[in-house]
Every structure is written in C-alpha cells, then in structure tokens.
Amino acid sequence: MGDIDLRKIRVDDIVIAFMGPTGSGKSNLIDVLTGQVGSKRLSGSKLRSCTQDVYAVRLLNHEVYGDRLVFVDTPGFDDTDRSDMEILRMIGKWLQRTYEASIKLAGIVYLHRITDNRMSGSPHRNLRMFGELCGDRATSKVALVTTMWDRVNQAIGEKRQQELERNYFRELLIRGAIPMRFNNTERAAWNIVDTIIREGDREEILLQEELVELRRRLNETSAGRAIYNTFQKLLKDQREVVRELARLAKAQNNMRLVSEMNLEYKRIQREFEKSFGQIAELKVPLGRRIILYLFGKKSRAKSLVLV
C-alpha cells in the first residue's frame, strides 16, 4: 500500500471523520479498524492532506466495502502548540477541498472519554466547537462514542453516560445522533462504522456549507465566531482579574505593586494574543458584518449551542 493523493478520494468513497479532544482515542479507534493497533502513527494507505495533522487512511480489500472506506483523523481543539483558530483552519481547509470535489462525509464519529468525571475545560470546549462546525442537518450521521470503558468502574461509567445523554449530548441526540460505546474491540469498532453507514443520506456539515456554498471567510463562520467570542471573554476575564489586583494594591498605597500589576496586565494581553492567534484576524470588520447582514445568504443548517 502506497501513499494516495488527497485528490484521489472518489465521490463514491465512504469518508468518515473522527473528532474529539486530544487523547479521546481517535487514532486508537482508527488503528483498530485498520488492524494497526500499537503503531505510533496511523498506518495504511495515507492520503496526503492539504494541511498537517489531518490524516486520512484508506482501508483496502474490506470484505463488504472493498477499497471505499476512508478514515479521517482530526486534531482536537486543545492543542498546546496551536491556537483553536489554527486547528479550525486545518479542519476547514480539508473539509472545503473535499466538498468542492463533491465529496460529502458519510458520517462523523465524535469521541469522549468516559473516564472524565465531569464535562469541563478541554472536553467541553471541543464539544461546543463540534456543535458550531457540524450544525443541525448532519447530526443523524453522527455517532457519539464514549471510550475507555475498561478504565472505569461500570456503575460509575453508566452514571456518567446517562448524564452526558441527559445534558451535554441532548441537543445532538434529539436531532438523530447515535450514542455508542467503544470497548477497544474490533467488533465494537466495526459496529460503529456499520451503524453510521446505514443511517440515511449524506449531508454537508455547516462549516462546509458556509465555506463553499456561502463563500464565507473562516472568521465569518459559526465556528470562527464562536472562537472569537470565547477569546474575547477570556481576555475580558483576565483583564478584570488584573484590574482588581491593581485596585487592591493601590488601596494599600503600594505603588510598586501597582506597577507590577500594570506590567502583568500587559503581559497577559501579549500572551493571550500569542497563544490564541491574533484576535484581529478573527474580528469581522463592521462594514463586512453589515454586508453579510443585508445581503448574505442564510445557511440551511443552524449551529448547535451545546452547553
């Protein structure tokens, strides 16, 4: 099996994307499906991506699906070295190029660790971003897969699964997403794939519709706006903390501490912009917002607000 160019993905291929936080088991599940368990990096016939860290693998000679299965591993929105906007750009570019070639995803596997005792931080951010980029029209082609059941007490795992379905997964489940479990076996892995393939017609996800059909810039998409709003809130919260510290220092007539707080304020702002990508890049100019509001076409799909 040799490398296959991304452009060689065919319209009749069964393309399944794997999404979720870093460490949720995306690559492991693909390795089980491709028989490459224990490998350090996805194996098989790799399809060259137009960007780094979106990997696609074609499975060859399957007894039912032949050479048509393509599994796509995507990075999570919790990378320590890259901003959420960089991750969105990677995923968006890959999805845009395939959709422009008339290739729709056969489905999406969204993974979540059942070992996480609560939905907060990185897992919550990834789920919210997924709702923004997937939208409501493609949810019937989504499998919500909990992983790492062998690392948790069964009763505790069942309780967490119920909480996920009752709260965080609720909007997706109402719209047809399928709750499933992966217990690290080949049988469970193929049950996930077979279930997705059986479920109805293919639908473009919201991000593809916005980028290709509506010709929106990345920062104008629902996912891009969500990142911008999150950044703005984080920066606002950081500023308020430093301002309060500076106020307390000033009340104590400690000018040295006031000066230190001012420096800390500037440092936080620099670090924020460095770590999360340039906020200016995300901001949609007022004139452009007016044009989109007055003349821009509305997307058929709507973003899902997952809280």
C-alpha positions as CSV (number, residue, x, y, z in Angstrom):
1,M,0.0,0.0,0.0
2,G,1.5,3.3,-1.1
3,D,0.6,6.9,-0.5
4,I,-2.5,8.1,-2.3
5,D,-3.0,11.8,-3.1
6,L,-5.9,13.6,-1.5
7,R,-7.3,14.3,-4.9
8,K,-7.8,10.6,-5.5
9,I,-10.6,10.4,-2.9
10,R,-13.6,9.4,-5.0
11,V,-17.2,10.6,-4.9
12,D,-18.4,7.1,-4.0
13,D,-15.9,6.7,-1.2
14,I,-17.2,6.2,2.3
15,V,-15.4,9.0,4.2
16,I,-15.8,9.0,8.0
17,A,-14.2,11.8,10.1
18,F,-13.1,11.2,13.7
19,M,-13.3,14.2,16.0
20,G,-13.0,14.9,19.7
21,P,-10.5,16.1,22.3
22,T,-6.8,15.1,22.2
23,G,-6.4,11.7,24.0
24,S,-10.1,10.6,23.5
25,G,-9.0,7.7,21.4
26,K,-9.5,8.8,17.8
27,S,-6.2,7.4,16.4
28,N,-6.6,4.2,18.5
29,L,-10.1,3.5,17.1
30,I,-8.8,4.0,13.6
31,D,-5.9,1.7,14.3
32,V,-8.3,-1.0,15.5
33,L,-10.3,-0.6,12.3
34,T,-7.2,-0.8,10.1
35,G,-5.5,-3.6,12.1
36,Q,-2.6,-1.3,13.1
37,V,-3.0,-1.4,16.9
38,G,0.2,-0.4,18.7
39,S,1.6,1.7,15.8
40,K,2.9,5.1,16.7
41,R,1.1,6.9,13.9
42,L,-1.8,6.0,11.7
43,S,-0.8,3.3,9.2
44,G,-2.3,2.0,6.0
45,S,-2.6,3.9,2.7
46,K,-2.3,7.5,3.8
47,L,-4.0,10.2,1.8
48,R,-1.8,13.3,1.7
49,S,-3.6,16.1,3.5
50,C,-3.5,19.7,2.3
51,T,-2.5,20.6,5.8
52,Q,-0.5,18.9,8.5
53,D,-2.2,16.9,11.2
54,V,-5.4,16.0,9.3
55,Y,-4.7,12.4,8.4
56,A,-6.8,10.2,6.1
57,V,-6.3,6.5,5.7
58,R,-7.9,4.3,3.1
59,L,-8.7,0.7,4.2
60,L,-8.1,-1.7,1.3
61,N,-9.8,-5.0,0.5
62,H,-12.6,-5.0,3.0
63,E,-15.0,-7.9,2.5
64,V,-18.1,-5.7,2.3
65,Y,-16.9,-2.2,1.4
66,G,-13.9,-3.1,-0.8
67,D,-11.5,-0.2,-1.1
68,R,-14.0,2.6,-0.5
69,L,-13.5,3.2,3.2
70,V,-11.5,6.4,4.2
71,F,-11.0,7.3,7.8
72,V,-10.0,10.9,8.7
73,D,-8.3,11.7,12.0
74,T,-8.6,15.4,13.0
75,P,-6.8,17.3,15.7
76,G,-8.7,18.4,18.8
77,F,-9.3,22.0,19.9
78,D,-6.9,21.7,22.9
79,D,-3.5,21.7,21.3
80,T,-0.8,23.2,23.5
81,D,1.2,24.5,20.5
82,R,-1.5,25.8,18.2
83,S,-4.5,28.1,18.6
84,D,-8.1,27.0,18.2
85,M,-8.2,29.1,15.0
86,E,-5.2,27.2,13.5
87,I,-6.9,23.9,14.3
88,L,-10.2,25.2,12.7
89,R,-8.2,26.3,9.6
90,M,-6.7,22.9,9.2
91,I,-10.0,21.1,9.5
92,G,-11.8,23.7,7.4
93,K,-9.4,23.5,4.6
94,W,-9.6,19.7,4.4
95,L,-13.4,19.7,4.5
96,Q,-13.6,22.6,2.0
97,R,-11.4,20.8,-0.6
98,T,-13.2,17.5,-0.3
99,Y,-16.6,19.2,-0.6
100,E,-15.5,21.2,-3.6
101,A,-14.8,17.9,-5.2
102,S,-18.4,16.8,-4.5
103,I,-17.4,14.5,-1.6
104,K,-19.6,14.5,1.4
105,L,-18.8,12.8,4.7
106,A,-20.6,9.5,5.2
107,G,-20.5,10.3,8.9
108,I,-18.7,11.7,11.9
109,V,-17.5,9.8,15.0
110,Y,-17.2,12.1,17.9
111,L,-15.3,10.6,20.8
112,H,-15.5,11.4,24.5
113,R,-13.6,9.7,27.4
114,I,-15.9,8.1,29.9
115,T,-13.1,8.4,32.4
116,D,-13.6,12.2,32.6
117,N,-15.5,12.7,35.8
118,R,-17.1,15.9,34.6
119,M,-17.6,17.9,31.4
120,S,-15.3,20.9,31.8
121,G,-12.3,22.5,30.3
122,S,-11.0,20.9,27.1
123,P,-13.7,18.3,26.6
124,H,-16.4,20.9,27.0
125,R,-14.7,23.3,24.6
126,N,-14.3,20.6,22.0
127,L,-17.9,19.6,22.2
128,R,-19.1,23.2,21.9
129,M,-16.9,23.7,18.8
130,F,-18.2,20.5,17.3
131,G,-21.8,21.8,17.6
132,E,-20.7,25.0,15.8
133,L,-19.0,23.3,12.9
134,C,-21.3,20.4,12.5
135,G,-24.7,22.1,12.6
136,D,-28.1,20.5,12.9
137,R,-28.6,19.0,9.5
138,A,-25.9,16.4,9.6
139,T,-26.5,15.1,13.2
140,S,-28.2,11.9,12.0
141,K,-24.8,10.9,10.6
142,V,-23.0,11.5,13.9
143,A,-22.0,8.7,16.4
144,L,-21.4,10.0,19.9
145,V,-18.9,7.4,21.1
146,T,-17.7,7.1,24.7
147,T,-14.3,5.4,25.1
148,M,-12.0,3.9,27.8
149,W,-14.7,1.8,29.4
150,D,-12.0,-0.6,30.6
151,R,-10.6,2.1,32.8
152,V,-13.7,3.0,34.8
153,N,-16.0,1.2,37.2
154,Q,-19.0,0.1,35.3
155,A,-21.6,1.6,37.6
156,I,-19.7,5.0,37.6
157,G,-19.4,4.8,33.8
158,E,-23.2,4.1,33.4
159,K,-24.0,7.1,35.6
160,R,-21.7,9.4,33.5
161,Q,-23.1,8.1,30.3
162,Q,-26.6,9.0,31.5
163,E,-25.5,12.4,32.5
164,L,-23.9,13.0,29.1
165,E,-27.1,11.9,27.3
166,R,-29.3,13.9,29.6
167,N,-27.4,17.1,29.4
168,Y,-24.4,17.6,27.1
169,F,-25.3,15.3,24.2
170,R,-29.0,16.1,24.5
171,E,-29.4,18.5,21.5
172,L,-27.4,16.2,19.3
173,L,-29.4,13.1,20.3
174,I,-32.8,14.9,19.8
175,R,-31.7,15.6,16.2
176,G,-30.7,12.0,15.5
177,A,-27.1,11.5,16.7
178,I,-26.4,7.9,17.9
179,P,-25.0,7.2,21.3
180,M,-22.5,4.3,21.2
181,R,-19.6,2.8,23.2
182,F,-16.2,1.6,22.2
183,N,-14.7,-1.0,24.5
184,N,-11.5,-1.3,22.4
185,T,-12.6,-4.4,20.5
186,E,-12.6,-4.8,16.7
187,R,-16.3,-5.9,16.9
188,A,-17.3,-2.7,18.7
189,A,-15.3,-0.6,16.2
190,W,-17.0,-2.1,13.2
191,N,-20.4,-1.8,14.8
192,I,-19.8,2.0,15.0
193,V,-18.8,2.2,11.3
194,D,-21.6,-0.1,10.1
195,T,-24.2,1.9,12.0
196,I,-23.1,5.2,10.6
197,I,-23.1,3.9,7.0
198,R,-26.6,2.5,7.4
199,E,-28.0,5.9,8.7
200,G,-29.7,7.8,5.8
201,D,-28.3,10.1,3.2
202,R,-25.1,12.1,3.4
203,E,-25.4,15.8,4.4
204,E,-22.8,18.5,4.2
205,I,-21.9,19.9,7.6
206,L,-22.4,23.5,8.5
207,L,-18.8,24.5,8.1
208,Q,-18.7,23.1,4.6
209,E,-21.9,24.9,3.6
210,E,-20.5,28.2,5.0
211,L,-17.1,28.0,3.4
212,V,-18.1,26.6,-0.1
213,E,-21.7,27.5,-0.8
214,L,-21.9,30.8,1.0
215,R,-18.3,31.7,0.4
216,R,-17.7,32.9,3.9
217,R,-14.3,33.6,5.3
218,L,-13.3,31.3,8.1
219,N,-13.7,34.0,10.8
220,E,-17.3,34.6,9.5
221,T,-18.4,31.0,10.0
222,S,-20.3,29.9,13.1
223,A,-17.2,28.1,14.4
224,G,-15.0,31.1,13.7
225,R,-17.3,33.5,15.5
226,A,-17.5,31.1,18.5
227,I,-13.7,31.1,18.8
228,Y,-13.7,34.9,18.6
229,N,-16.4,35.2,21.3
230,T,-14.5,32.8,23.6
231,F,-11.3,34.7,23.2
232,Q,-12.9,38.0,23.9
233,K,-14.5,36.6,27.1
234,L,-11.2,35.1,28.2
235,L,-9.3,38.3,27.7
236,K,-12.1,40.3,29.5
237,D,-11.9,37.9,32.5
238,Q,-8.1,38.2,32.6
239,R,-8.2,42.0,32.4
240,E,-10.7,42.2,35.2
241,V,-8.6,40.0,37.5
242,V,-5.5,42.1,37.0
243,R,-7.5,45.4,37.4
244,E,-8.9,44.1,40.7
245,L,-5.4,43.2,41.9
246,A,-4.2,46.6,40.9
247,R,-7.1,48.3,42.7
248,L,-6.3,46.4,45.9
249,A,-2.6,47.3,45.6
250,K,-3.5,50.9,45.1
251,A,-5.8,50.9,48.1
252,Q,-2.9,49.7,50.1
253,N,-0.8,52.6,48.8
254,N,1.7,50.1,47.3
255,M,2.9,51.8,44.1
256,R,5.5,49.1,43.4
257,L,2.7,46.5,43.4
258,V,0.6,48.7,41.2
259,S,3.4,49.0,38.7
260,E,3.9,45.2,38.8
261,M,0.2,44.7,38.2
262,N,0.3,47.0,35.2
263,L,3.2,45.0,33.7
264,E,1.3,41.8,34.4
265,Y,-1.8,43.2,32.6
266,K,0.3,43.9,29.5
267,R,2.0,40.5,29.7
268,I,-1.4,38.8,29.9
269,Q,-2.6,40.6,26.9
270,R,0.6,39.8,24.9
271,E,0.4,36.1,25.9
272,F,-3.3,35.9,25.1
273,E,-2.8,37.2,21.6
274,K,0.2,34.9,21.1
275,S,-1.4,31.8,22.4
276,F,-4.7,32.1,20.8
277,G,-3.7,33.6,17.4
278,Q,-4.3,37.2,16.5
279,I,-7.7,38.4,17.7
280,A,-7.7,41.0,14.9
281,E,-7.6,38.1,12.4
282,L,-10.8,36.7,13.9
283,K,-12.7,40.0,14.1
284,V,-15.1,40.7,11.2
285,P,-15.0,44.4,10.2
286,L,-18.2,46.4,10.8
287,G,-18.6,47.0,7.1
288,R,-18.3,43.4,6.2
289,R,-20.8,42.5,9.0
290,I,-23.3,44.9,7.6
291,I,-22.9,43.5,4.1
292,L,-23.4,39.9,5.4
293,Y,-26.5,41.0,7.4
294,L,-28.1,42.8,4.5
295,F,-27.1,40.7,1.5
296,G,-25.6,37.5,2.8
297,K,-27.4,34.2,2.2
298,K,-28.5,32.3,5.2
299,S,-27.2,28.8,5.7
300,R,-29.7,25.9,5.6
301,A,-28.1,24.4,8.6
302,K,-28.0,26.0,12.0
303,S,-25.2,25.8,14.6
304,L,-25.9,23.8,17.7
305,V,-25.3,25.5,21.0
306,L,-24.1,22.7,23.3
307,V,-23.8,23.8,26.9
